[in-house]
Amino acid sequence: MRIGVNVPNFGPGTNPDGLARWAKNVEGLGFDLLMVSDHVAVTSDVARQYPAPFYEPFTTLAWLAGITDRIMLGTTVLIVPYRHPLLMARMAANLHQLSGGRLILGVGVGWAKEEFEALGVPFEQRGALTDHHLQVMRDAWEDEADYGCGQIPIWVGGNSDAGIRRAVRLGAPWHPLRFTMPWYREALDRLKGFAVELQLPIPDLAPRITLRLTDEPVDHTERRAGEGTLEQILDDIEELRLLGAGTVMLDPYSGDPDETLRPEVAWQALATIAAHRA
């Protein structure tokens, strides 16, 4: 099973030097995948969770590709309705080529209504736009004479039934974000049910979990996967593997923008996990 890291590409402590240090640390610790987030207009609803500066994912990943060697690169998640599908197809294809085939495109429909308004994209149509844009992108990549990349791996993000169904329909790994283990087990039952209903194979699994290392066990019922002692976190990762996850993403950002000023805390937690990988 591969283990990746969601690197914060936003917040008061984020700058080019910091992003480079993140990338070199994550690759140096032996992790398999580095992913970043996506926002275009840092409207008030976005800024409450992910304040400026916010580094755009395609340009950021292209730069990080040049200062890393082997680690896979990706988005968790690219908000598909925000950009023209042919522009996304072109940028993704070029990034995939320039990085030596290291791109994974995690995608989602988005949630920030004010940001949709700022971009002139109808919020209520984001699901339909996502489906349309993804089809256009896949069709474009089939033209290898023009795009030259073949099909780029896509993960479908989202914890809703619509997101789960989209993963089944596309035959793409399902990429749920930050959940409790009881919720995940129940969601897998729904995933399997949708696959039976649609008469399609069960997709691969690539969940993204919290990474919050504590000295004492976390024992409340709302404990998220990846939260607690080293033993609890390793147990969560092992259970996810046994449930079929081919990749698990670790997300060390807990929601306080000031964390980006102190990345050493996250790096130490990641080093602890890396030292105990099976």
For each residue, the residues with C-beta under 8 A, 3 or more apart:
1: 237 240 241 245 246 247 248
2: 32 33 72 246 247 248
3: 31 32 33 237 247 248 249 250 273 277
4: 31 32 33 34 35 72 74 247 248 249 250
5: 26 31 33 34 35 249 250 251 252 270
6: 35 36 37 76 208 249 250 251 252 253
7: 19 22 23 26 34 35 36
8: 11 14 22 36 37 252 253 259 260
9: 14 19 36 37 54 55 57 60
10: 14 37 39 50 51 52 53 54 55 257 260
11: 8 14 50 51 53 257 258 259 260 261
12: 51 257 258 260 261
13: 18 258 259 260 261 262 263
14: 8 9 10 11 18 19 53 55 260
15: 18 19 53
16: 19 20 63
17: 20 21
18: 13 14 15 21 22 260 263
19: 7 9 14 15 16 22 23 55 60 63 64
20: 16 17 23 24 64 67
21: 17 18 24 25 263
22: 7 8 18 19 25 26 34 263
23: 7 19 20 26 27 34 64 67 68 71
24: 20 21 27 28 67 68
25: 21 22 28 29 267 270
26: 5 7 22 23 29 31 34 71 270
27: 23 24 30 31 34 68 69 70 71
28: 24 25
29: 25 26 270 271 274
30: 27 274 277
31: 3 4 5 26 27 34 71 270 274
32: 2 3 4 71 72 247
33: 2 3 4 5 71 72 73 74 104 247 249
34: 4 5 7 22 23 26 27 31 64 68 71 72 73 74
35: 4 5 6 7 73 74 75 76 104 106 249
36: 6 7 8 9 55 57 60 61 74 75 76
37: 6 8 9 10 50 57 75 76 77
38: 56 57 75 77 78 79 82
39: 10 42 46 50 54 79 112 115
40: 56 79 82 83 115 119
41: 46 115 118 119
42: 39 46 47 50 51 52 54 115
43: 46 47 112 114 115 117 118
44: 47 48 114
45: 48 112 113 114 115
46: 39 41 42 43 49 50 54 112 114 115
47: 42 43 44 50 51 52
48: 44 45 51
49: 46 255
50: 10 11 37 39 42 46 47 54 257
51: 10 11 12 42 47 48 54 257
52: 10 42 47
53: 10 11 14 15
54: 9 10 39 42 46 50 51
55: 9 10 14 19 36 59 60
56: 38 40 59 60
57: 9 36 37 38 60 61 75 78
58: 61 62 91 92 95
59: 55 56 62 63
60: 9 19 36 55 56 57 63 64
61: 36 57 58 64 65 73 74 75 95 99 103
62: 58 59 65 66 94 95 98 99
63: 16 19 59 60 66 67
64: 19 20 23 34 60 61 67 68 73
65: 61 62 68 73 95 98 99 100 102
66: 62 63
67: 20 23 24 63 64
68: 23 24 27 34 64 65 71 73
69: 27
70: 27
71: 23 26 27 31 32 33 34 68 102
72: 2 4 32 33 34 102 103 104
73: 33 34 35 61 64 65 68 95 99 102 103 104
74: 4 33 34 35 36 61 103 104 105 106 155
75: 35 36 37 38 57 61 78 104 105 106 107
76: 6 35 36 37 106 155 157 175 177 208 249
77: 37 38 106 107 108 155 157 158 175 177
78: 38 57 75 88 105 106 107 108
79: 38 39 40 82 107 108 109 110
80: 83 85 88 107 108 109 110 129 130 133 134
81: 109 110 116 121 125 126 129 130 133
82: 38 40 79 110 115 119 121
83: 40 80 87 88 133
84: 87 88
85: 80 88 89 132 133 134 136 137 140
86: 89 90 136 137 140
87: 83 84 90 91
88: 78 80 83 84 85 91 92 133 137
89: 85 86 92 93 136 137 140 141 147
90: 86 87 93 94 140 147
91: 58 87 88 94 95
92: 58 88 89 95 96 103 105 137 149 152
93: 89 90 96 97 140 141 147 148 149 152
94: 62 90 91 97 98
95: 58 61 62 65 73 91 92 98 99 103
96: 92 93 99 101 102 103 149 152
97: 93 94 101 148 149
98: 62 65 94 95
99: 61 62 65 73 95 96 102 103
100: 65
101: 96 97
102: 65 71 72 73 96 99
103: 61 72 73 74 92 95 96 99 152 153
104: 33 35 72 73 74 75 152 153 154 155
105: 74 75 78 92 152 153 154 155
106: 35 74 75 76 77 78 154 155 156 157 175 206
107: 75 77 78 79 80 130 134 154 155 156 157
108: 77 78 79 80 130 156 157 158 163
109: 79 80 81 126 127 129 130 158 162 163
110: 79 80 81 82 115 116 126
111:
112: 39 43 45 46 115 116
113: 45 116 117 123
114: 43 44 45 46 117 118
115: 39 40 41 42 43 45 46 82 110 112 118 119
116: 81 110 112 113 119 121 122 123 126
117: 43 113 114 120 123
118: 41 43 114 115
119: 40 41 82 115 116
120: 117
121: 81 82 116 125 126 129
122: 116 125 126 129
123: 113 116 117 126
124:
125: 81 121 122 128 129
126: 81 109 110 116 121 122 123 129 130
127: 109 130 131 162
128: 125 131 132
129: 80 81 109 121 122 125 126 132 133
130: 80 81 107 108 109 126 127 133 134 166
131: 127 128 134 135 166
132: 85 128 129 135 136
133: 80 81 83 85 88 129 130 136 137
134: 80 85 107 130 131 137 138 154 170
135: 131 132 138 139
136: 85 86 89 132 133 139 140
137: 85 86 88 89 92 133 134 140 141
138: 134 135 141 142 151 154
139: 135 136 142 143
140: 85 86 89 90 93 136 137 143 146 147
141: 89 93 137 138 144 147 149 150 151 152
142: 138 139 151
143: 139 140 146 147
144: 141 147 148 149 150
145: 148
146: 140 143
147: 89 90 93 140 141 143 144
148: 93 97 144 145
149: 92 93 96 97 141 144 152
150: 141 144
151: 138 141 142
152: 92 93 96 103 104 105 141 149
153: 103 104 105 172 173
154: 104 105 106 107 134 138 170 172 173
155: 74 76 77 104 105 106 107 172 173 174 175 206
156: 106 107 108 163 166 167 170 172 173 174 175 203
157: 76 77 106 107 108 163 175 176 177 208
158: 77 108 109 162 163 164 166 175 176 177
159: 163 176 177 179 187
160: 163 164
161: 164 165 190 194
162: 109 127 158 165 166
163: 108 109 156 157 158 159 160 166 167 174 176
164: 158 160 161 167 168 174 187 190 191 194
165: 161 162 168 169 194 198
166: 130 131 156 158 162 163 169 170
167: 156 163 164 170 172 173 174 175 191 203
168: 164 165 171 174 191 194 195 198 200 202 203
169: 165 166 198 200
170: 134 154 156 166 167 203
171: 168 200 201 203
172: 153 154 155 156 167 203 204
173: 153 154 155 156 167 203 204 205 206 246 247
174: 155 156 163 164 167 168 191 203 204 205 206 207
175: 76 77 106 155 156 157 158 167 206 207 208 249
176: 157 158 159 163 179 184 187 207 208
177: 76 77 157 158 159 207 208 251
178: 208 209 210 224 251
179: 159 176 183 184 187 207 209 224 225
180: 183 184 221 222 223 224 225
181: 184 185 225 236 239
182: 185 186
183: 179 180 186 187
184: 176 179 180 181 187 188 207 225 240 243
185: 181 182 188 189 243
186: 182 183 189 190
187: 159 164 176 179 183 184 190 191
188: 184 185 191 192 205 243 244
189: 185 186 192 193
190: 161 164 186 187 193 194
191: 164 167 168 174 187 188 194 195 202 203
192: 188 189 195 196 202
193: 189 190 196 197
194: 161 164 165 168 190 191 197 198
195: 168 191 192 198 200 201 202 203
196: 192 193 199
197: 193 194
198: 165 168 169 194 195
199: 196
200: 168 169 171 195
201: 171 195
202: 168 191 192 195
203: 156 167 168 170 171 172 173 174 191 195
204: 172 173 174 244 246
205: 173 174 188 240 243 244 245 246
206: 106 155 173 174 175 245 246 247 248 249
207: 174 175 176 177 179 184 225 240 245 248 249
208: 6 76 157 175 176 177 178 248 249 250 251
209: 178 179 224 225 226 236 237 240 248 249 250 251
210: 178 224 225 226 227 250 251 254
211: 226 233 250 251 252 266 269 270 273
212: 224 226 227 228 252 254 269
213: 228 229 230 233 269 272 273
214: 217 218 227 228 229
215: 229
216: 229
217: 214 228 229 231 232
218: 214 223 227 228 229 232
219: 223
220: 223
221: 180
222: 180
223: 180 218 219 220 227 228 232
224: 178 179 180 209 210 212 227
225: 179 180 181 184 207 209 210 236 240
226: 209 210 211 212 233 236 237 250 251
227: 210 212 214 218 223 224 232 233
228: 212 213 214 217 218 223 231 232 233
229: 213 214 215 216 217 218 232 233
230: 213 233 234 272 273 276
231: 217 228 234 235
232: 217 218 223 227 228 229 235 236
233: 211 213 226 227 228 229 230 236 237 273
234: 230 231 237 238 273 276
235: 231 232 238 239
236: 181 209 225 226 232 233 239 240
237: 1 3 209 226 233 234 240 241 248
238: 234 235 241 242 278
239: 181 235 236 242 243
240: 1 184 205 207 209 225 236 237 243 245 248
241: 1 237 238 244 245 248
242: 238 239
243: 184 185 188 205 239 240
244: 188 204 205 241
245: 1 205 206 207 240 241 248
246: 1 2 173 204 205 206
247: 1 2 3 4 32 33 173 206
248: 1 2 3 4 206 207 208 209 237 240 241 245
249: 3 4 5 6 33 35 76 175 206 207 208 209
250: 3 4 5 6 208 209 210 211 226 270 273
251: 5 6 177 178 208 209 210 211 226
252: 5 6 8 211 212 259 266 269 270
253: 6 8 259 260 266
254: 210 212 259
255: 49
256: 259
257: 10 11 12 50 51 260
258: 11 12 13 261 262
259: 8 11 13 252 253 254 256 262 263 265 266
260: 8 10 11 12 13 14 18 253 257 263
261: 11 12 13 258
262: 13 258 259 265
263: 13 18 21 22 259 260 266 267
264: 267 268
265: 259 262 268 269
266: 211 252 253 259 263 269 270
267: 25 263 264 270 271
268: 264 265 271 272
269: 211 212 213 252 265 266 272 273
270: 5 25 26 29 31 211 250 252 266 267 273 274
271: 29 267 268 274 275
272: 213 230 268 269 275 276
273: 3 211 213 230 233 234 250 269 270 276 277
274: 29 30 31 270 271 277
275: 271 272
276: 230 234 272 273
277: 3 30 273 274
278: 238
